[in-house]
Amino acid sequence: MFPGSENPDLGHSPDLCIFDDKCKEKRYSLCMIKSFRHAGLEKFFQSGSKAGIQPDHAGKLNRQLTRLNVAKQPADMNVAGWAFHN
């Protein structure tokens, strides 16, 4: 878990991602996840709300999203049971 995280269940801090809203151009970011196609997944990632996801998937989604967000290379996602392939 990151220090300063608003929601201790998320395992990440939204403060780590810094974007320039005026030009929509990334200036600096420590985060791998840049955007979401699924609104419920984005809401879960940002706030921990389970409203847009299957509640029984929350634990695994949290682990996967946290791992993905801090990954530096594809091999960082190579976790037993996640069917990683390259």
N, C-alpha and C positions, 0 to 999 in steps of 0.2 A: 504494500500500500504506500502511496505517496504522501508525504507530509502536506498538510494544507488541503487535503481532499475534502470537498463539501459533504460528500456522502461516503462514510467509511466502508460501505458495502461495495462500492464501485471498484476500488483498487487503483484508481487513477485520479489525477487532478485536472479538471478542465482548464485550470490556470496555466498549464504547461503549453497549451496551443495558443500562439499569438499570431493574429492575422490583421492586416491592414484592410479595414472594411471599405474605405473610400475607393480603392482601386481593385479590390478583390485579389490582390496579388500577395502571395505568401512572402513575408519578410523573414520570419524566423519561426521554426517549429521543432519541438522535440517529439512530436507525435507522428506516428505513421498513418493513422486514420485521418483522412482529409474531409470525407463526406460520406453520406449514407443515401441509399436508394429507398430504404424502408424506414418510414417515419416512426414506427413503433420501436424499432431497434435503435434509432438515433435518440429517441426520448429515454429509453432504458439506459443507454450509454452515458447520457448527460446527467440524468437525474435519478436513475434507479427505478423509475416508474415501470411497472409490469403491465400497464394498461394495453400496450400494443403488441405484446408477445405472449407466448404460452408461459404461464407462471412456473410450471415445472421445469422449463428450460433455462430459467434465470441463472442458476448456479454455473452451468456449463457455458452459457453465453458470456457471463461476466469473466470467467477464466479465459475464454478464447479472445474476447475483445481486448482485455487488458494485455494479454500476451502479444496480440497483433499490434496494439498501439505502441508498445515499447520495442518491437522487433526492429533490428537494424538490417537484417538480411533474411531471405526465405528460410534458411536452415534454423532460424530462431523459433520457427513454428513447428519444428520436428519434435513433437511430444508423443509419447507412447499412447496409443488409442485414438489418435486424431487422423490416422490414415494419410499422413504427409507423403507426398510424392513430388519428384522434380522432373 
